[in-house]
Amino acid sequence: MLVTNPPVFLLASHEPALLADLEPVLAAAGDRVEVVLSAESALKAMSAHHAPALAVLDDMLPGVPIGQLLASVLADPAGKRFPIVLISSSVTREWADRLHEGVIDDIILRSTEPSYWRLRFDLALRWHGIAQDLESLREAAAANAQLDRLTGVYNREALLAILFRETDRVQRLKNALCILLFDIDDFGHWNSRLGAEACDELLRQIVVRTARLLRSYDALGRLGKDEFLIVLPGCGMNNALMLAERLRMDVFSRPFRVGRESIRLSACFGLANSLGRSPVVVLREAEQALVLARQMGPETIQCFADSLPPDPPPVTFLSPSSGDELLAW
């Protein structure tokens, strides 16, 4: 049986009458109340690994000023993880500003009737929970905006942002960086034969197989219908070639199952080395290598350095008698 500890409410005050009024209110719902008598003790409790579910701070608490205490809580790398209610004799401009900024969640006057306290505490907890849910939704929406809806890997925009970021790292640290571009051979044929839904499933299976071969810090994304890009930080051209070979063998040599169909796919690969240059240039080089790979036939792997055309032969030689020693190329 799983036993969960009840939430802890922190009550920080040095005033006996206030403690006598508030502690029963906080404990009424069966919550455990931790009472501290100084600002230093309150900071220690709020910075602990098991933070309180709610902190109620008396602005007359002895020790460091409450404003300094709140600043120290916000400076915690974990951030503000619980609602803070301030007990004050008046709503000063400073406290109103902190409430507007979200540093504190509520201000309750010291003269408030004790029967009203629990309602205000419940509201602070509820609104803090709503704010956390909204933040989680915003983070999820931001993450989803970076992903391809069909396959779940990075979309083009997110992948280009990653490529720019990794290029900055290469320029600073002189690390290796390669990109690997691949697309499926004759995917239009399969789309006509199997239909869009079956081909979408093929793309998802390709992504699953490909992701198994990548390191945790490699980035896989979908650039087009059947075209994928892999950003390989810390990877030189030799290792990128080895990965392309593994993709050709481990991803595409085994048939894919879609419904009752067993499909054998193949792909072409284009690779380029960053060398700290503009990501636009490097991506263009990978695309040029991929174009040449397609021209050479299915399952071809081509590096940009190998895709450069040879120097053309001289079209004519000038006669030595012309007095010009240059060759025309």
Secondary structure as the mmCIF struct_conf table of DSSP 4:
data_model
#
loop_
_struct_conf.conf_type_id
_struct_conf.id
_struct_conf.beg_label_comp_id
_struct_conf.beg_label_asym_id
_struct_conf.beg_label_seq_id
_struct_conf.end_label_comp_id
_struct_conf.end_label_asym_id
_struct_conf.end_label_seq_id
HELX_LH_PP_P HELX_LH_PP_P1 ASN A 5 PRO A 7
STRN STRN1 VAL A 8 ALA A 12
HELX_RH_AL_P HELX_RH_AL_P1 PRO A 16 ALA A 27
TURN_TY1_P TURN_TY1_P1 ALA A 28 GLY A 30
STRN STRN2 ARG A 32 VAL A 36
BEND BEND1 SER A 38 SER A 38
HELX_RH_AL_P HELX_RH_AL_P2 ALA A 39 MET A 46
TURN_TY1_P TURN_TY1_P2 SER A 47 SER A 47
BEND BEND2 ALA A 48 HIS A 50
BEND BEND3 ALA A 53 ALA A 53
STRN STRN3 LEU A 54 ASP A 58
TURN_TY1_P TURN_TY1_P3 ASP A 59 MET A 60
BEND BEND4 PRO A 62 VAL A 64
HELX_RH_AL_P HELX_RH_AL_P3 ILE A 66 LEU A 74
TURN_TY1_P TURN_TY1_P4 ALA A 75 ALA A 75
BEND BEND5 ASP A 76 ASP A 76
TURN_TY1_P TURN_TY1_P5 PRO A 77 ALA A 78
BEND BEND6 PHE A 82 PHE A 82
STRN STRN4 ILE A 84 SER A 88
BEND BEND7 SER A 89 SER A 90
HELX_RH_AL_P HELX_RH_AL_P4 ARG A 93 GLU A 101
TURN_TY1_P TURN_TY1_P6 GLY A 102 GLY A 102
BEND BEND8 VAL A 103 ASP A 105
STRN STRN5 ASP A 106 LEU A 109
TURN_TY1_P TURN_TY1_P7 ARG A 110 SER A 111
BEND BEND9 THR A 112 THR A 112
HELX_RH_AL_P HELX_RH_AL_P5 PRO A 114 ASN A 144
TURN_TY1_P TURN_TY1_P8 ALA A 145 GLN A 146
STRN STRN6 LEU A 147 LEU A 147
TURN_TY1_P TURN_TY1_P9 ARG A 149 THR A 151
BEND BEND10 GLY A 152 VAL A 153
STRN STRN7 TYR A 154 TYR A 154
HELX_RH_AL_P HELX_RH_AL_P6 ARG A 156 LEU A 173
STRN STRN8 LEU A 177 ILE A 184
TURN_TY1_P TURN_TY1_P10 ASP A 185 ASP A 186
HELX_RH_AL_P HELX_RH_AL_P7 PHE A 187 LEU A 194
HELX_RH_AL_P HELX_RH_AL_P8 ALA A 196 ALA A 211
TURN_TY1_P TURN_TY1_P11 ARG A 212 LEU A 213
BEND BEND11 LEU A 214 LEU A 214
TURN_TY1_P TURN_TY1_P12 SER A 216 TYR A 217
STRN STRN9 ALA A 219 ARG A 222
BEND BEND12 GLY A 224 ASP A 226
STRN STRN10 GLU A 227 PRO A 233
TURN_TY1_P TURN_TY1_P13 GLY A 234 GLY A 234
HELX_RH_AL_P HELX_RH_AL_P9 MET A 237 ARG A 246
HELX_RH_PI_P HELX_RH_PI_P1 LEU A 247 VAL A 251
TURN_TY1_P TURN_TY1_P14 PHE A 252 PHE A 252
BEND BEND13 SER A 253 ARG A 254
HELX_LH_PP_P HELX_LH_PP_P2 PRO A 255 PRO A 255
STRN STRN11 PHE A 256 VAL A 258
TURN_TY1_P TURN_TY1_P15 GLY A 259 ARG A 260
STRN STRN12 GLU A 261 ILE A 263
STRN STRN13 ALA A 267 ASN A 273
TURN_TY1_P TURN_TY1_P16 LEU A 275 GLY A 276
HELX_RH_AL_P HELX_RH_AL_P10 PRO A 279 MET A 296
TURN_TY1_P TURN_TY1_P17 PRO A 298 GLU A 299
STRN STRN14 ILE A 301 CYS A 303
HELX_RH_AL_P HELX_RH_AL_P11 PHE A 304 SER A 307
BEND BEND14 LEU A 308 LEU A 308
HELX_LH_PP_P HELX_LH_PP_P3 PRO A 309 PRO A 314
BEND BEND15 VAL A 315 VAL A 315
STRN STRN15 THR A 316 THR A 316
HELX_RH_3T_P HELX_RH_3T_P1 PRO A 320 SER A 322
TURN_TY1_P TURN_TY1_P18 GLY A 323 GLY A 323
HELX_LH_PP_P HELX_LH_PP_P4 LEU A 326 LEU A 327
STRN STRN16 ALA A 328 ALA A 328
#
